[in-house]
Amino acid sequence: MAYAWKSLVVNFTFVDDDGASSTVGVHFPADIEDYAEAKALADDLAPLLAAISTAALTGYNINLSVVDDSYPEPDAYSDVEDKGVFLLQTAGGFRSSIAVPSIDETKLVATGARTGIDIDLTDADIDAVVDWLVDGHLIGAITYEPSDYRGSDIVGVVDAYKQNRASFKSRGRKG
C-alpha cells in the first residue's frame, strides 16, 4: 500500500432558522499537512463565510485526505454492511464504538452460543487492533492514544461482535 496525501478539506456547517443544516467544503492543496496551519486557514475563512450567509455558522471540521491508488481488488464475498463492532470503554467511564466494514468471517468465534457473531479477541490480527486502540501508538517520543469524542482515553474493549449495519451501496450490486 502506498498512501499519499490527497487534499485537506475544511467543512463549514451552517444551520438555518428551521434547524436544517448544510455544509460547504473548501479544499486546500495536499502540501498542507500540519493541523495548526489548517486551523489557522479555517479560522481566517470562517468569519468571511459567516458574513455572506444569513444562516448561523456553527463550526467546522478539518479532514486530511489520504488515498491509496493501488489498493487490491476486494474479496468477492466482501460486504461493507457486515460490520465488526468494537464497543470500547473509556477512562472517563463512557462507552464509544468503532465499526470496521466487511469484518473477515475467519475472525469470528467458531464455537459457542454466539458462533459467527462474536469477534475472536484472541485472534492475532484482532489483538493487534485492540492493542493499538487501547495502548496507543508510539511515533518518535510521543505515544498517541485514541479517545472518544470527549477526549477520554480508550482503556478496554467491552464487547466485539458482527452486526449488519446499513452503508451506502454501490448502485445496488449486492442484495
Secondary structure, DSSP 8 states (H G I E B T S, - for coil): ---EEEEEEEEEEEE-TTS-EEEEEEEE-TT---HHHHHHHHHHHHHHHHHT-SSEEEEEEEEEEEE-TT-----TT--TTEEEEEEEEETTS-EEEEEESS--GGGB--SSTTTTTBB-TTSHHHHHHHHHHHH-EEETTEEE--B-TTS-BEEEEEEEEEEE-----STT---
